[in-house]
Amino acid sequence: IVPEGGDGVELCGPFDVRRHVVVTRPRGIRFADATGDPNLIHREGEVVPGAYMAAQAVSTLEVLFPRLRLESLRVSFVGVCWYGREARLTLRCKPVEIQGAPGLHVDLMGYQDEREVTHGVIEGRFEALEPRLDLPLHKVDTEWLGRVLEFYDALGIVHYGAGHSALPGPIKAAFGWSFLGLSGEQAKLLRQ
């Protein structure tokens, strides 16, 4: 994948992106709060929310490839991930063509110790130009923006702020793909 005009990073593949994360219970609880997950095993037990691991994968792609637009996300949680222990995520990335445009196919694998805890497939296409959104501050729903910033903070990611190019479509001012896809808020927004 070569960016238009030759500026930027040329992607040749396949290639791997690897992350090592240790989720603390306070961070897991903050994530559960930000996503509306009421399950007590994440608050009183030792179990990391499965969506946390998937959000780590998707948000990594958002940060590395801000022009990547998610087309599909299929993730399975196949084992328990425990608080306080290192987990490893591997994103096996392969440049592909999606709907006639340069894209990325990503196989997600997540392990803790020698046990698989998650796997999945993420696909997205690259937008041709850097998207921009000029939105007056008074039009931003600050309550929702606060939830989004708390979500990214719970992941340990410096928040984007309104209008960041990694935010998708008509809701770029407030919602990242990882928040929408993994918090249950997408269904609520679509019903409104």
C-alpha positions, 0 to 999 in steps of 0.5 A: 500500500503506497499513500497517494502522492508518495507521502507517508509510510509504505506498507509491505506485507504481511507484517506483525504488530505485537502488544504486551499489556497488563490489565489492572483491576482498577483499569478493567473496572474503568473500562467496564464503566466506560462501556456499560458492562455490568458483569460483576466478574470484572468488578469483584472478580479477577477477569479482564473484560473480553472487549478490553482485549479487542479494543486494544487491538482495534485502537492500536490500528486506529493509532497506527493507521488513522486513515483506516476505516473499519469494514468488519470486526469479528472477535471471539473470546475463547479463554479467561484473561486475568488481571495483573498478568501479561497478555500478548496480542499479535495483529498479523496484518496483510495489505489487501484490496477492499471494495477497489481500494487499498485495505488491510486484513488483520488476524488477531491472536491474543494469549495469556501465559500459553493459553489463547484468550481471543482471536478474530479478524479485522478488515478495513480500507484506507481513505484516499485523503486525510478526513477533516471535520470542523465542528463548533465546540458547542455542537459536541455532546460533552457527556458522550465525549467524556465517555469516549475519553474515559474509554480511551483513558481506560485503555491507556491511550492518550485521548484523541480529542474532538475532530481527530482523523481516526474517528469515523464517518459522520460521528468523527467528532466524538466516537472512535471505532473501538468505542462504538464496536466494543461498548454496545453503544453502536446499537443504542446510537442506531436506534436513536 
